[in-house]
Structure formats: C-alpha cells, structure tokens
C-alpha cells in the first residue's frame, strides 16, 4: 500500500501535502522543518496505514464508552467538544471560512459522514451488534463507492481494482466469520449499521465532489456543528441524556474526540481531497482486520487461522486497488 494515487499524480500530491502542512503552522517556520523531500514522501506513503489504525480504534473506543452513555448523548458530547477544538484552531491561525452555498455543501457532507455514519455505528453497537460485525458491515463501503464513483464522479474503476474490491470483501468475511449472525444483534442494530455504511459512502462521494477545497479546520467546525444540531433532537426525544462519568468514559470520550475526530477524520478528508475516491474507500477493508487485531491485543480475543488468512487476502485486495502498476 505504497500510495493512494497514480504515478502521474504523485508530484501534484506532494505539492498539496506541503500546502496542507503550512496551513497548520506558521508558514516559513513549518516549511523549514518539512522542506526535505523525503519527509513529505514519508507522509504520503504512511498516511493510509495511519488512517486505518486510527479509524479501527473508533470501534474499541465506542465499546469502552457506550456502557456509560446512550449513543446519541455520547455523540452529542463528542461533536460539541470537537467543534470547540476545531474552532479554536481555526481562529488561532485565521483560517479561511467557507461562504455562501459552500457552507451548505460542507454541512451536508458532515452530516452524512458524522451524524449518520457514527450515529448508525453507535446505535448498532449499543443495541448488541458486536464491534467486529459492525466493522464488517461498514466494509461494504468500498464496493458501494466503486459502483457510484463512476457515474457520480467520472472515476474509472479498472478490472484490476474490481478484483481487489472483491478480494477485500472476501478477506473481511474470513476475518469476522465467527462474529456473523443476526442472533448477535437484533434487526434494528443491523439496520442501523446498514444506514451507517450508506451515510459514509454518500458522504465520501459528496465531500469529494462539492467541498474538497475547504480548509480542514473551518470545514470541520461547520461539519461537526451541523452534526451536533442533527443529533441533539434525537438525544432529547429518545434518550435520558444521562452520563455516568467514569474514568473509562472520560478516556473513551477523549480518545474519540482527539484521536478519531481531530486525527482520523481530518486525515480522511485529506485523503478524499488528494486521492481517487474509490481508492480511498478501499482502505475501509482494512478496518475489520485491524479491529480484530486490536481486540486480540487488548481483550485477548483470538481470531483463528481463517482470520490470519483473511488479513492476508485483505492486504492483497487493497494493494490491487491502491498501488499503481509499475510503468516502464
């Protein structure tokens, strides 16, 4: 998984990486520390792997925190905190804010990616669907994105990439095959997980088409703020909004706010902006295996021979989608 863009796009991507880094710092000072080409090349190479590790930890964070707060209440707290953090960062550096119809596009993408996707995942896990099964359902996103990216974004999906998508899905099935079964969660949980995958798929496509050039910090303020406004009435009408403030909940909330929302979500938006959408989506195939591996390390949950084979198949599938063939 050396890169997420074609060979011909590499020079343009690295130039944009430099620009993004300058956005987060003080211009010349930051440029002085990242001017070395090898450093920017390392960022391009490692970004997909870092994203997978961060994103997969979200399912573990939800598992830790949901016993202490209902799903919409949990997400409302997260969205409010993250909105404040991003607003502080944007104001501190004078970042450019979206205007006019751009605000609406950013808000729609944010509601799809945050409120609908995360809301579906949290409700599914809260209602009894194992994190591994929820991760499996969201792994359907690459296939859905590939199907829609052609007519919606004009992206061409090659035969090689289609083979990679199918291999990735097969590998995911092997990894979580012992966790499958509606008996582990009610129908409502499964429906919530399906709504989640539809949300992240639509949000990825919408973000790529309508709001790819928006500043990450100010765009995130709009996205998380809009998502909080959507989640608030759901929490108010359907939940008690009570929170048990334990050390486990504080850790889970802090992890999801800082590592997931500031780290993984920002990285996802950056990947969407600079890479072909279908290739970025294929990274979600790596999430269930990474989640299973994390659960094994933290909770001593074994995943067996099929799981190991499945991980190898997933890596192969993702490589077919994301790594461009060598050109002579």
Secondary structure, DSSP 8 states (H G I E B T S, - for coil): ---SS-GGGHHHHHHHHHHHHHHHTTTHHHHHHH-SHHHHHHHHHHHHHHHHHHHHHHHHHHHHHGGGB-HHHHHHHHHHHHHHHHHHHHHHHT-----THHHHHHHHHHIIIIIIHHHHHHHHHHTT--HHHHHHHHTTHHHHHHHHHHHHH-----HHHHHHHHHHHHHHHHHTGGG--GGGS-HHHHHHHHHHHHHHHHHHHHHHHHSTTS-HHHHHHHHHHHHHHHHHHHHHHH----B---HHHHHHHHIIIIIIIIIIHHHHHHHHHHS-HHHHHHTTHHHHHHHHHHHHHHH----HHHHHHHHHHHHHHHHHHHS-----
